[in-house]
């Protein structure tokens, strides 16, 4: 089934210019109003046309570290010597959830 879909896409869309697809991938950064999940989903989608092969997970991980908006999270990710894609994803999701929770907390009113 996958080969049929790929053949159909090549016929309708044409062959991808891998160099250009990789350029677009490496330029991708998280937008100000974009959730991490949306950013990650787009990176995964973009990587399909880049023909990264066995390097795909490590290149997505690197793009996450370079492209996320949250500077403190980037700093923490860079401190991990053998950072896996899964660890990077988990750290970004936890950080985003924590930021969201802190944003909804209201300081108590003092008399």
N, C-alpha and C positions, 0 to 999 in steps of 0.2 A: 504494500500500500504506500509506503514511504517513497519508493522509487517512482511510482506513478505520479504522486503529488509533485516530486522534484522535477520530473519530466514536464508536467503540465506548467509549473511555474517558469521553467526555462523557456518553454514555448511562448507563454503569454507575456512574461516579463523580460525575458532575454537573460543572457549570462551577466552575472555581476562582475563589476570591475573590483577585484579583491583589494587592490591597492587603495582605491577610493573608499571602499567599505571600511577598511582598517583605519584610514585617516579619520573618517567620521566617528568611528568607535573611540579612537584615542582623543578626540576633541570633546567627547561627551562629559559634561559635569552636571551635578544635581542642580536643578533650578530652584529658585527661592521658594516657590509654592509647591514643590514636588515632594511627595513622601518618599522615604527610602525604598519602600516596596515597589513603587512605580519606577523609580530610578533603576533598581535592580532588574525588574522585568524588562525594561527597555534595553539594558546592557545585554541581557541574555538573548533577546530577540536580535539585536544588532550583531552579536557574535556569530550567529548562524551563517551569515553571508561572508564572514571574514576568513573562514577556513583555517582556524587556529589549531585544530587537531588536539593533540595532547596538552597543549599549552593553554587551552581555553579557560580552565578554572583559574589558573594563576594570573592570566591577563585580566580576567574579570575582577579578581581580587585586587590587583594593582590599580585598575581603573576606579574601583570603589575607594581605595585609600587616597588616591589623587583627587578624585572628583567630588567627594562628599563635602557638604557645606559646613559641617560641624568640626571646627578646628580642634577642640579638645579631644574628640573621638579620633580624629586623624592622628593626633599626637600619641594617644594610647595604642592605636594600631601599629604605628611605626616602632613602638617600643618592644613589640613581640618579635622574637627572633625567627621563629618558624610559624608564621601566620598562615593559617589555612583559609580557604574561601568560606567555609562554614563558620569559623571563628570570627571572621570579619563581618559576615552577615549578622551573626548573633549580637556582636558588640554594637553594631549600628542600630539594630532594632531595639535593643535595650536602651541605648542612649536616646533614641527618638521617643520611645514610650515614656521614659523618665522626664524628658523635657516637656512632653505633653502634660503629664501629671502635675509637674511643678507649675506649669502655666495655668492650670485650672484651680490650683490651690489659692485661697485668698487668706492673706494675713489677718489674724483676729484683730478686731477693733479694740483698742485700749481706751479705758475711761479717762 
